[in-house]
């Protein structure tokens, strides 16, 4: 099941992760990742409250602390776990004093539209979205209090065989974001790597998805970057405007510490409040955006 949400171990170098974003009804944002690179598992969690406070947690584990199914989604790293049973997902992250426990159900998935990018003859990237838009509910214990949380959830799964050295030499920019309006979503991304530009766009409304896989020509997408905002244009019409309120700088934990010392990359995580002009006219939306660049 090469295109499933399961584990895809490779005999050579490989990198794989299960990512999620929770947009809480309270205005808080929680993002996290279950990651395995070669035999080095890791879990990270980013929390940003409505009042602007943020915290980043990360924990590396030994390979013996990692287990995953090869035919369905069940990944366990230490006390952290993400698992799918039918259309229901359960998620648990325990890092330091934080304990996150939620259940979520996809309203819209995009898993049948696998994104496969050939970076080179041997280097390939696969990306599926088991939950493009869904609902979640659960609890977050920050060591001081236990809060009930609920809202909109996004979940994707990526695996590739690009070595860290190749990424350092060939990577120029990573831009990714997800924005939600009533009964709709826009997923966007632009990657510049090894002299190539990869544009990704998915526009969903009431469960109907149009994307760069089939209906949208990537060459018709224009990215306009300003200091504190991003505009995405499609066929010369404004599709999305993301206004960045605040960027959170987090030291990028490179998988090769020696190279990381010299590259000194910074991982910018920003909450984006977006005005979206899409299908049903203009409407105010909420979103989350990440950028990573040299």
C-alpha positions, 0 to 999 in steps of 0.5 A: 500500500505505497500510497497509504497513511502507513509507514513506508520504510526504505532500505536507503536514506529516507525521511517520513512524517505525520503532521497535524494542525489544530485550529482551536475555537478559542483562537489558539493554534497547535501544530505537531509532527511525528517524524522518523528519519532513517532510524531516528524518531522525533516528536515536536509540538508548537503551541500559540495562544490567542494572546500571542504567547508561544512555546515549542517542544521537541524530543528525540527518541531511540529507534527502539521507542518507535513502532508503526504499522505498514498497512494502516496508520498507527505510529507510536514514538515513546508515549506519543501516538497517532492512530486511525480506525475507520474514519476516526483518528486518535492523537496523543502527544506527551512532551515535558509537562504538556499532554495533548489528547484529541480525537478527530474525524475528516470531513474532507480527505485528499488521500486519493490525490497523491502528490508525487514529485521527482526532484531528480532521477533518484530523489522523490517526494510523496505527499498525501492528505488524509484530512484536508478539513475535519473536526476535533475535540479533546483536552490539553494539559499544560501542567497547570490546568486541563483545558477542553479544546475543539475546532478544525483539524488538518493532517498530512503525511510525507515521505521522501529520500532527499538526503540532508546534504542535498537539501542544504545544497539544493533547497532555496525556499519552503512555503506552506499554509492551510486556510479555512472558510465556512465549508471550504479550505485552501491548501497552498505551497511553493517549494524551490529546490535544485533549480526547480519550482514546485507550486501546490494548490488545493481549493475545496468547497463543500467537499469538492476539491480542485487541485494542481494534481488535475484541474489547476495548472501550476503555471497559472499560480502567481506568488506575491510576497510582501514583508508581512503578507502573501498574495496568491493569484490564480489565472490573474485573479486574487485567490487568497491574501494572508496577513501575517500578524507575527512571526515566531522564530524557532531554531531549526533542529537540523538532522545533521548537527554538524551541517546545522552549525554552519547553515544556521537555518531559522524556522519561521512559524506564523499565524495567518489571518486570511481574506479569501476570494474563492468560489463563493466570493470574499469571506473572512477565514482562519489559517496557519502558515509556515515558511522556511528559508536560508 
